[in-house]
Amino acid sequence: MYDSSSPRSLLLFLAAVSLPTVPLSGQLLEGSRIRVTAEPNGRRVVGTLMRWSRDSIAFRRHGEVLQMPLRGVRHLEQSLGRGTEGRKGALIGLIATSAVASAIIVYGTLTAKSGTEAPTGLAFLALGVVAATGAGVGFLIGSGFTWESWQTIPVSGSAKHSSRSPHTVLVGLRIQL
């Protein structure tokens, strides 16, 4: 608990309570997204952990409960999270279209006949519309690139122990069109 008379204690308590619950290396929580690589074929299966004991593991995949002995598990990994590249795509689209639109505006200004006044306000409006469109298209393209990070969980009694450190973080990339 915390000492309610001290603002510092309250801040420390609130900070501790708001931290995400990340299991320690080697520990899995029920409901965790896991990836199991099984022996002898090395096939990877992704599912939601239901139970994990010394000698077996049970998880749900597409509504079906799968249970296997740990001696048949080559690797066990826990998901650290998934995401997309939407923000990066939006930024790239914004920069690329802004650069092209700015170059067109500068070219148009430089090549305008003398005595004619370029509508500056309209040019900046066009730049904004083109940049926003580029950002939107970039976001949509970037959202098609998904990634997921995995942490290896050491499994005693498994068919093969991983040569990687138990603190290894793996990143996978999946492209969806």
Rosetta silent file (secondary structure, phi, psi, omega in degrees, C-alpha in Angstrom):
SEQUENCE: MYDSSSPRSLLLFLAAVSLPTVPLSGQLLEGSRIRVTAEPNGRRVVGTLMRWSRDSIAFRRHGEVLQMPLRGVRHLEQSLGRGTEGRKGALIGLIATSAVASAIIVYGTLTAKSGTEAPTGLAFLALGVVAATGAGVGFLIGSGFTWESWQTIPVSGSAKHSSRSPHTVLVGLRIQL
SCORE:     score description
SCORE:     0.000 S_00000001
   1 L     0.000 -173.954 -179.878    0.000    0.000    0.000 S_00000001
   2 L  -132.000  159.033  177.000    0.972    3.615    0.135 S_00000001
   3 L   -85.330  109.119 -173.961    1.037    6.365    2.726 S_00000001
   4 L   -67.667  -12.497 -179.638   -1.872    8.596    1.683 S_00000001
   5 L   -82.315  -12.481 -177.394   -0.399   11.594    3.488 S_00000001
   6 L  -109.496  120.734  178.306    2.569   11.782    1.105 S_00000001
   7 H   -61.847  -33.106 -179.705    2.059   12.988   -2.490 S_00000001
   8 H   -65.370  -41.974  178.286    5.288   11.239   -3.495 S_00000001
   9 H   -62.778  -39.992  179.873    3.994    7.887   -2.184 S_00000001
  10 H   -63.140  -43.462  178.811    0.763    8.402   -4.075 S_00000001
  11 H   -62.855  -43.168  178.372    2.651    9.072   -7.321 S_00000001
  12 H   -63.894  -40.905  178.728    4.820    5.971   -6.832 S_00000001
  13 H   -63.271  -46.683 -179.895    1.755    3.870   -6.070 S_00000001
  14 H   -64.022  -37.931  178.150   -0.096    5.137   -9.152 S_00000001
  15 H   -64.597  -42.313 -179.320    2.958    4.544  -11.344 S_00000001
  16 H   -67.492  -39.410 -179.536    3.288    0.971  -10.080 S_00000001
  17 H   -68.206  -33.267 -175.723   -0.406    0.231  -10.549 S_00000001
  18 H   -82.735   -9.053  179.020   -0.409    1.605  -14.106 S_00000001
  19 L   -66.901  140.179  177.865    2.540   -0.543  -15.263 S_00000001
  20 L   -67.328  150.843  179.287    1.496   -3.332  -17.627 S_00000001
  21 L   -86.933  100.184  178.523    1.649   -6.835  -16.241 S_00000001
  22 L  -106.241  122.965 -179.376    4.492   -8.438  -18.158 S_00000001
  23 L   -65.906  149.700  176.114    5.386  -11.922  -17.011 S_00000001
  24 L   -67.252  158.248  179.444    8.972  -12.559  -15.989 S_00000001
  25 L   -53.864  130.627  179.425   11.102  -14.536  -18.392 S_00000001
  26 L    92.276   -6.781  179.282   10.009  -18.146  -18.319 S_00000001
  27 L  -110.077  141.402  175.992    6.541  -17.401  -16.963 S_00000001
  28 L  -123.840  144.679  176.128    3.354  -17.487  -18.965 S_00000001
  29 L  -105.248  143.985  175.191   -0.043  -16.149  -18.028 S_00000001
  30 L   -58.206  139.018 -178.274   -3.285  -17.811  -19.064 S_00000001
  31 L    92.882   -6.359  178.106   -4.706  -15.958  -22.026 S_00000001
  32 L   -69.461  146.316  174.184   -1.258  -15.100  -23.433 S_00000001
  33 E   -81.386  125.123 -176.528   -0.788  -15.378  -27.179 S_00000001
  34 E  -127.184  159.317  174.244    1.793  -18.118  -27.755 S_00000001
  35 E  -128.195  123.136 -177.360    3.613  -19.750  -30.646 S_00000001
  36 E  -112.551  127.861  172.845    4.563  -23.404  -30.301 S_00000001
  37 E  -105.041  117.606 -172.668    7.055  -25.119  -32.590 S_00000001
  38 E   -99.067  155.446  172.516    6.430  -28.854  -32.370 S_00000001
  39 L   -88.076  157.875   -5.681    8.606  -31.884  -33.028 S_00000001
  40 L   -91.589  -10.368 -173.043    9.328  -33.668  -35.305 S_00000001
  41 L   -87.099  -10.257  179.250    8.226  -31.518  -38.269 S_00000001
  42 L    74.109   19.296 -179.787    8.986  -28.074  -36.799 S_00000001
  43 L   -71.455  132.895  178.075    5.469  -26.816  -37.564 S_00000001
  44 E   -94.183  135.434  178.821    4.587  -23.538  -35.811 S_00000001
  45 E  -129.275  131.697  179.106    1.155  -23.153  -34.260 S_00000001
  46 E  -108.817  136.329  179.175   -0.166  -19.900  -32.760 S_00000001
  47 E  -162.288 -170.271  179.808   -2.896  -19.881  -30.134 S_00000001
  48 E  -109.301  124.416 -177.023   -4.075  -18.653  -26.737 S_00000001
  49 E   -64.088  131.908  174.436   -2.608  -20.342  -23.657 S_00000001
  50 E  -107.328  -49.341 -179.965   -5.119  -22.148  -21.470 S_00000001
  51 E  -145.384  149.523  176.014   -2.873  -24.241  -19.183 S_00000001
  52 E  -143.895  121.670  178.756    0.829  -24.887  -18.783 S_00000001
  53 L  -124.540 -174.917 -179.198    2.238  -27.512  -16.430 S_00000001
  54 L   -60.587  -33.981 -172.159    5.578  -29.247  -15.968 S_00000001
  55 L  -117.756   -5.208 -179.931    4.839  -31.865  -18.587 S_00000001
  56 E  -151.503  166.298  178.682    2.179  -30.470  -20.944 S_00000001
  57 E  -137.726  140.130  177.636    0.703  -27.377  -22.515 S_00000001
  58 E  -127.917  133.362  179.297   -2.872  -26.667  -23.596 S_00000001
  59 E  -147.223  159.941 -178.141   -3.918  -23.803  -25.850 S_00000001
  60 E  -104.021  132.648  176.878   -6.842  -22.727  -27.992 S_00000001
  61 E  -136.182  118.834 -179.202   -6.512  -22.249  -31.737 S_00000001
  62 L    51.611   42.206  176.984   -9.507  -21.272  -33.878 S_00000001
  63 L    82.432   -9.284 -179.423  -11.879  -22.492  -31.149 S_00000001
  64 E   -99.663  135.457  178.606  -10.210  -25.904  -30.901 S_00000001
  65 E   -89.742  124.010  177.604   -8.314  -26.897  -27.742 S_00000001
  66 E  -111.319  136.657  177.734   -4.920  -28.439  -28.469 S_00000001
  67 E  -132.139  135.874  179.423   -2.904  -30.208  -25.800 S_00000001
  68 E  -145.174  151.923  175.922    0.603  -31.599  -26.202 S_00000001
  69 E   -72.328  146.105 -179.649    3.380  -32.933  -23.997 S_00000001
  70 H   -64.984  -24.354  179.083    6.287  -30.538  -23.453 S_00000001
  71 H   -67.235  -16.493  177.081    8.735  -33.193  -24.618 S_00000001
  72 H   -95.303    6.648 -178.317    7.229  -32.694  -28.095 S_00000001
  73 E  -101.012  122.663  176.944    7.818  -28.922  -28.044 S_00000001
  74 E   -83.128  -47.880  178.778   10.910  -27.615  -29.808 S_00000001
  75 E  -137.612  145.960  173.071   10.316  -23.886  -29.059 S_00000001
  76 E  -129.000  127.435 -178.213    7.755  -21.988  -27.023 S_00000001
  77 E  -131.448  148.172  178.199    7.363  -18.247  -27.567 S_00000001
  78 E  -113.618  136.907  179.689    5.123  -15.591  -26.077 S_00000001
  79 E   -72.424  134.541  175.219    3.829  -12.640  -28.055 S_00000001
  80 E   -99.060   -5.238  177.362    5.022   -9.235  -26.885 S_00000001
  81 E   141.798  159.641  179.087    2.590   -7.433  -29.153 S_00000001
  82 E  -126.371  157.949  177.987    1.410   -6.814  -32.691 S_00000001
  83 E  -166.496 -178.971  178.278    1.149   -3.697  -34.778 S_00000001
  84 E  -126.237  171.869  178.424    1.135   -2.193  -38.238 S_00000001
  85 L  -101.172   27.725 -177.955    3.300    0.244  -40.133 S_00000001
  86 H   -60.051  -44.590 -179.562    0.377    2.654  -40.715 S_00000001
  87 H   -65.215  -42.056  179.128    1.987    5.640  -38.989 S_00000001
  88 H   -64.310  -41.564  178.302    5.263    5.168  -40.841 S_00000001
  89 H   -62.746  -40.861  178.936    3.369    4.866  -44.146 S_00000001
  90 H   -64.006  -41.455  179.529    1.408    8.046  -43.420 S_00000001
  91 H   -65.294  -44.005  178.625    4.609    9.950  -42.647 S_00000001
  92 H   -63.044  -44.029  178.755    6.319    8.708  -45.819 S_00000001
  93 H   -62.771  -41.590  178.872    3.238    9.570  -47.901 S_00000001
  94 H   -61.986  -48.119 -178.445    2.993   13.019  -46.338 S_00000001
  95 H   -65.597  -45.267 -176.694    6.662   13.828  -46.959 S_00000001
  96 H   -64.065  -48.105 -177.933    6.728   12.429  -50.499 S_00000001
  97 H   -70.924  -33.645  177.118    3.588   14.175  -51.724 S_00000001
  98 H   -64.907  -40.667  179.302    4.489   17.429  -49.974 S_00000001
  99 H   -64.180  -44.982 -179.637    7.884   17.427  -51.668 S_00000001
 100 H   -65.679  -46.597 -179.611    6.393   16.764  -55.101 S_00000001
 101 H   -63.446  -39.867  178.130    3.608   19.326  -54.667 S_00000001
 102 H   -63.656  -40.700  178.446    6.082   21.924  -53.360 S_00000001
 103 H   -63.217  -39.750  178.965    8.349   21.343  -56.357 S_00000001
 104 H   -66.050  -41.576  179.247    5.404   21.817  -58.724 S_00000001
 105 H   -64.146  -44.574  179.126    4.385   25.039  -56.958 S_00000001
 106 H   -62.920  -43.981  179.318    7.942   26.405  -57.094 S_00000001
 107 H   -61.009  -44.281  179.701    8.257   25.460  -60.772 S_00000001
 108 H   -64.154  -37.630  178.567    4.933   27.123  -61.553 S_00000001
 109 H   -67.294  -42.335 -178.647    5.967   30.272  -59.709 S_00000001
 110 H   -70.938  -30.733 -177.220    9.319   30.461  -61.485 S_00000001
 111 L   -97.361    4.014  179.418    7.881   29.874  -64.941 S_00000001
 112 L   -67.317  144.567  178.782    4.899   32.228  -64.567 S_00000001
 113 L   -64.770  144.631  179.670    4.745   35.017  -67.090 S_00000001
 114 L   -64.908  142.923 -179.822    5.880   38.337  -65.759 S_00000001
 115 L    93.479  -13.243  177.027    3.048   40.575  -64.682 S_00000001
 116 L   -99.084  142.309 -178.259    0.810   37.678  -63.610 S_00000001
 117 L  -104.840  125.407  179.258    0.311   37.046  -59.949 S_00000001
 118 L   -75.668  134.638  177.865    0.240   33.467  -58.758 S_00000001
 119 L   -72.625   91.981 -174.755   -2.652   32.713  -56.364 S_00000001
 120 H   -61.020  -44.088 -179.292   -0.526   31.864  -53.311 S_00000001
 121 H   -59.873  -41.893  179.236   -3.459   30.946  -51.075 S_00000001
 122 H   -66.578  -37.101  179.298   -4.789   28.480  -53.641 S_00000001
 123 H   -63.693  -42.918  179.962   -1.328   26.955  -54.049 S_00000001
 124 H   -70.656  -32.266  175.139   -1.030   26.323  -50.302 S_00000001
 125 H   -64.548  -44.536  178.603   -4.552   24.896  -50.183 S_00000001
 126 H   -62.353  -41.342  178.590   -3.631   22.512  -53.006 S_00000001
 127 H   -59.979  -44.290  179.528   -0.428   21.591  -51.157 S_00000001
 128 H   -63.809  -42.063  179.812   -2.433   20.762  -48.030 S_00000001
 129 H   -65.401  -45.511 -179.973   -4.963   18.644  -49.930 S_00000001
 130 H   -64.441  -42.264 -179.838   -2.251   16.749  -51.796 S_00000001
 131 H   -64.190  -42.806  179.185   -0.217   16.190  -48.590 S_00000001
 132 H   -65.099  -39.897  177.571   -3.285   14.931  -46.698 S_00000001
 133 H   -63.696  -44.060  177.644   -4.166   12.602  -49.570 S_00000001
 134 H   -61.014  -40.594  178.635   -0.594   11.282  -49.629 S_00000001
 135 H   -64.994  -41.007  179.001   -0.667   10.700  -45.889 S_00000001
 136 H   -64.266  -45.340  178.738   -3.969    8.822  -46.191 S_00000001
 137 H   -64.950  -42.249  177.745   -2.739    6.619  -49.015 S_00000001
 138 H   -61.218  -39.991  177.944    0.528    5.990  -47.146 S_00000001
 139 H   -62.483  -44.663 -179.820   -1.412    5.024  -44.031 S_00000001
 140 H   -63.542  -41.629  178.423   -3.531    2.536  -45.969 S_00000001
 141 H   -67.267  -46.235 -179.784   -0.471    0.981  -47.599 S_00000001
 142 H   -63.175  -31.065  179.423    1.475    0.901  -44.318 S_00000001
 143 H   -66.700  -19.677  176.859   -1.455   -0.717  -42.510 S_00000001
 144 L   -75.162  -13.685  178.981   -1.029   -3.729  -44.776 S_00000001
 145 E   -99.528  109.025 -179.797    2.373   -4.412  -43.200 S_00000001
 146 E  -108.476  153.691  177.661    1.873   -6.084  -39.823 S_00000001
 147 E  -137.463  158.998  175.564    4.490   -7.227  -37.331 S_00000001
 148 E  -146.075  134.335  178.253    4.564   -9.250  -34.148 S_00000001
 149 E  -100.066  141.685 -178.004    7.346   -9.530  -31.568 S_00000001
 150 E  -127.680  145.242  175.214    8.002  -12.804  -29.777 S_00000001
 151 E  -116.221  129.782  178.470    9.927  -13.725  -26.636 S_00000001
 152 E   -72.932  132.223  177.299   11.382  -17.237  -26.286 S_00000001
 153 L  -107.790  120.963  178.982   10.201  -19.054  -23.168 S_00000001
 154 L   -65.590  134.495 -178.859   12.608  -21.737  -21.899 S_00000001
 155 L  -120.771  113.270  177.687   10.879  -25.094  -21.647 S_00000001
 156 L   -77.130  139.304  179.532   12.460  -27.737  -19.429 S_00000001
 157 L    83.643    7.112  179.892   12.008  -31.251  -20.742 S_00000001
 158 L   -77.730  166.731 -177.009   11.373  -30.074  -24.303 S_00000001
 159 L   -61.693  -41.776  179.263   12.646  -31.975  -27.320 S_00000001
 160 L  -140.826  133.428  173.761   15.304  -29.373  -28.114 S_00000001
 161 L   -84.325  140.560  179.213   16.467  -26.441  -26.085 S_00000001
 162 L   -67.715  143.013  176.432   16.832  -23.252  -28.062 S_00000001
 163 L   -80.188   -8.319  179.202   20.356  -22.047  -28.692 S_00000001
 164 L   -80.739  157.208  174.998   19.017  -18.498  -28.202 S_00000001
 165 L   -65.778  148.696  177.354   19.130  -16.674  -24.932 S_00000001
 166 L   -65.717   -9.432  179.397   15.853  -16.794  -22.954 S_00000001
 167 L  -100.116   11.812 -178.921   15.778  -13.005  -23.311 S_00000001
 168 L   -69.110  138.178  174.933   15.752  -13.135  -27.124 S_00000001
 169 E  -116.611  123.128  179.588   13.042  -11.094  -28.817 S_00000001
 170 E  -103.456  146.163  178.618   12.016  -12.209  -32.300 S_00000001
 171 E  -124.367  127.274  176.347   10.151  -10.004  -34.760 S_00000001
 172 E  -109.128  154.287  179.619    7.998  -11.409  -37.558 S_00000001
 173 E  -129.102  129.614  178.331    6.581   -9.488  -40.516 S_00000001
 174 E  -126.015  131.755  179.604    3.389  -10.380  -42.370 S_00000001
 175 E  -104.915  123.487  178.493    2.178   -8.483  -45.455 S_00000001
 176 L  -115.042  126.105  178.564   -1.585   -8.388  -46.004 S_00000001
 177 L  -113.758    0.000    0.000   -2.980   -7.044  -49.237 S_00000001
